[in-house]
């Protein structure tokens, strides 16, 4: 599974390397900055602080990214 990390390689205290260690069967790729250029060949997006536009937020698999499955939101808000 290819997981796109929308941040520099060493962002968030090195969490990307921790994820690679814990999930060695998955391929992780950092974008190098807080941006998303493409979801091609991506299964999961971790947007971090990257703005997620309407296009990417509601992105469904199509010919440009047929494998895309999930966006992990940077923050989850639960009602109190």
Secondary structure, 3 states (H helix, E strand, C coil): CEEEECCCCCHHHHHHHHHHHHCCCCEEEECCCCCCCCCCCCCEEECCCCCCCHHHHCCCCCCCCCCCCEEECCCCCCCC
